Amino acid sequence: MRAPGWSIALGGTLLTLLVLPIATLVLTSSPSDIAAGLAHPLTSAALALSLKTTLLSLAIVVLLGTPLAFWLAHGAGRATAFLQAAIELPIVLPPAVLGVALLLAFGRVGVFGGLLDRFGIALPFSVAAVVIAQVIVSAPFYVQAARVGFQAVDEDLTLVARTLGATPARAFIRITLPLASPGLLTGAALAWARALGEFGATLLFAGSLAGRTQTLPLAIYAALESDIAAARAIALVLCAIAFALLVLLRVLAARGAR
């Protein structure tokens, strides 16, 4: 069945709006502009910090989010539904709201700021603040995808492994995790992409200190004031990473369907 003309016209308008800005970014960049932008000191420092913090935040999300997703996948009732809504709340909240909430919770005059200060811990405007902000905004994406992955696993296979003498931990590692891996990998890719693109909460809680807390999105914002080439180069790097992640997600989805 061929799509009607009105749907092509309206859908094409939205498609153009989605594609045009990215196409403009790519087409207005020359190799020399990209090379000059990548060689900018702001770019290299921001790229190194982003890779370090996003990989660390991803490790935390996977380590803590996997058991949480498994728990939610086997839960039922209003309590589980409430927990799922609470976990997904950072997805719909503006990042600026999360930044303010982090300051009120862990800032020097925050609710837990005095307690942290007793142990000599100052979270705001530090690398740890960057990681915490990235964990909070990215964890819901991983937990959501991992929960769906765990729910797709046939529990009878786990029961068979248990009857054959496997311990619960062994059955989880050898049976459940491999079968749920498409969902886990999809969630990890989405979480890493979200952490890499985090801006608002990081800016308010960690600041934009060059070489210390300035990640790639913050470097774009800073570079726009003085060096458009650097801003363009960093933006292209983020676009390339996002495109690669989308391709990876399509491959994982195809494998999961098989």
Secondary structure, DSSP 8 states (H G I E B T S, - for coil): ----HHHHHHHHHHHHHHHHHHHHHHHT--HHHHHHHHTSHHHHHHHHHHHHHHHHHHHHHHHHHHHHHHHHHT--SHHHHHHHHHHHHHHHS-HHHHHHHHHHHHSTTSTTHHHHHHTT---TTSHHHHHHHHHHHHHHHHHHHHHHHHHTS-HHHHHHHHHTT--HHHHIIIIIHHHHHHHHHHHHHHHHHHHHT--HHHHHHH---TTTT--HHHHHHHHTTT-HHHHHHHHHHHHHHHHHHHHHHHHHHHHHH-
